[in-house]
Amino acid sequence: MVKVNENYTRLPGSYLFSTIGKKVTAYKAENPDKKVISLGIGDVTQPLVPAVIKALHAAVDEMGNAETFKGYSPDGGYEFLRKAIKEKDYGARGVDIGLDEIFVSDGAKSDSSNIQELFANNCRIAVCDPVYPVYIDSNAMAGRAGYYDKASGKWTDVIYMPCTAENDFVPAFPETVPDIIYLCLPNNPTGTTLPKNELQKWVDYANENKIVIIYDAAYEAYISEENVAHSIYECDGAKECAIELRSFSKNAGFTGTRLGFTVVPKDLVVDGVSLNGMWARRQGSKFNGAPYIVQRAGEAVYSDEAKRETAEQVAYYMRNAKIIREGLANAGFTVYGGVNAPYIWLKTPDELTSWEFFDKLLHEADIVGTPGSGFGPSGEGYFRLTAFGKYEDTLEAVKRFEKLR
Ligand SMILES: *Cc1c(COP(=O)(O)O)cnc(C)c1O
C-alpha cells in the first residue's frame, strides 16, 4: 500500500505570511479609511529595466522564426550567459571560474533547496538563526533535520548558530562540527553581513574540518562597503569547500521572470567524488534549463546600459533603506542592517515580543512588517522591515514610526 513521505508530515505549518495576511485583511476590513503601508514584502516592486525588456522582445522574435528558434537549452545554460557571468561576476573581481563550473537555473530558491541532494542523509546541517526558511525545510523534507520541537522552535538534528545583537550578528563556530553550513550574506532577514576577513575564517574552518559551505549571495548587488566580499571565492581556499548561489531576482527584478545560477567548483571534492560532476548529473536528470528568452534577458543584465539602469534601482531601494535606518534610529529605535542589504532589522521596543510589536505597529501606525520570530527562535524580539516599497510610502512610514515612540 502506498505511503507518504513521512518527513513532510513533520513539517510545521508555514504560518508566518499567512498569519500576517489574515491579520492585515481583518484590520483593513475594520478600518477601511486607513492607509496601510507594507514594509513587509520580500519582493521587488520596480519593473524590469529597458535594456532587459529590449533583449526579451528580441529573443521572443527569434523564437517565432524557424531560422533562429531555440528548443532545449544546453546543459548548464547557454554559453553566452555563462561567459557573461564568468567575466563580469567573477573575472572582474579577480576570481577565475570555469564555464563548466557555472550552472544556470530558474533561481536560487530551487537551487538552495535542491543542493542538499548531493549529501549523505546523515550529514548534519548548520544554519544561522534567524534564517531563510528554505534551507531547513528542504533538509527536513529529505529527512535530515530530525523532528521539529514546537517548544524550542528548533529541529532536533539541525545545528543553530544564533546571530543576535550580542554577537554583532557574527555567528560563532558551533560546538558540534556540522557537515554542511549554510551562509546567506548579505543576510535575509537581518540585513547584516560579514567583512571579508570574518568570512575567510569560515572558509578556513570548513577546509580544516573538511565540510562544505553553501553560500547564498542573492543580495550581492546591495553591498556598499569596501571590506565585504561579493563572492565567497574572493577568500583563499573557498573553491575547495564552497558552493555559491546567485540570483537575478534582487539585482535585476527577476522575481517573476526567474533566473539564477550556482557555481560548483571542480576543486570541490568530497569522499573522492567531484560535486561538480554530481550536480551536472543531478541537473541533467531533473532540470531542463531556464528559458532561452530569459537567459538572453540575463545576458542583457550584464550590458553597460542595463548595469546603469539596475544600479539605479538598487540605489532607489537603498535610499529607502537609509531613510528607514536613520529615521528609526532618530526616533529612538535600535536598528541593524540596511547598509549592504535591503532589509532593516530592528529591536522591538519595551521588551515586546515580535508579534506584540507587529500588532502594535499595525494598529497604532497602520504599518505592516515581519515578526523576527518567524525566521527562527533567535529572531524573537526583533522585527524586519524591507526597503522594497515606494519612496513616498517609506517616508510616510518613518513619520508614523516617530509618532509611535
Ligand atoms: C530572494 C532570495 C533568494 C532568491 O531566490 P530566487 O528563487 O532566485 O528568486 C535566494 N535566497 C534568499 C535568502 C532570498 O531572500
The ligand as a MOL file (V3000), in Angstrom:
LIG
                    3D

  0  0  0     0  0            999 V3000
M  V30 BEGIN CTAB
M  V30 COUNTS 15 15 0 0 0
M  V30 BEGIN ATOM
M  V30 1 C 15.1270 36.3100 -2.5960 0
M  V30 2 C 16.1110 35.3170 -2.1150 0
M  V30 3 C 16.6830 34.3970 -2.9960 0
M  V30 4 C 16.3690 34.4420 -4.4780 0
M  V30 5 O 15.5010 33.4580 -4.8380 0
M  V30 6 P 15.0510 33.2700 -6.3650 0
M  V30 7 O 14.4980 31.9040 -6.3830 0
M  V30 8 O 16.2790 33.4170 -7.2110 0
M  V30 9 O 14.0400 34.3330 -6.6680 0
M  V30 10 C 17.6010 33.4890 -2.5220 0
M  V30 11 N 17.9680 33.4910 -1.2290 0
M  V30 12 C 17.4450 34.3720 -0.3570 0
M  V30 13 C 17.9150 34.3570 1.0360 0
M  V30 14 C 16.4970 35.2940 -0.7640 0
M  V30 15 O 15.9790 36.1560 0.1090 0
M  V30 END ATOM
M  V30 BEGIN BOND
M  V30 1 1 1 2
M  V30 2 1 2 3
M  V30 3 2 2 14
M  V30 4 1 3 4
M  V30 5 2 3 10
M  V30 6 1 4 5
M  V30 7 1 5 6
M  V30 8 2 6 7
M  V30 9 1 6 8
M  V30 10 1 6 9
M  V30 11 1 10 11
M  V30 12 2 11 12
M  V30 13 1 12 13
M  V30 14 1 12 14
M  V30 15 1 14 15
M  V30 END BOND
M  V30 END CTAB
M  END
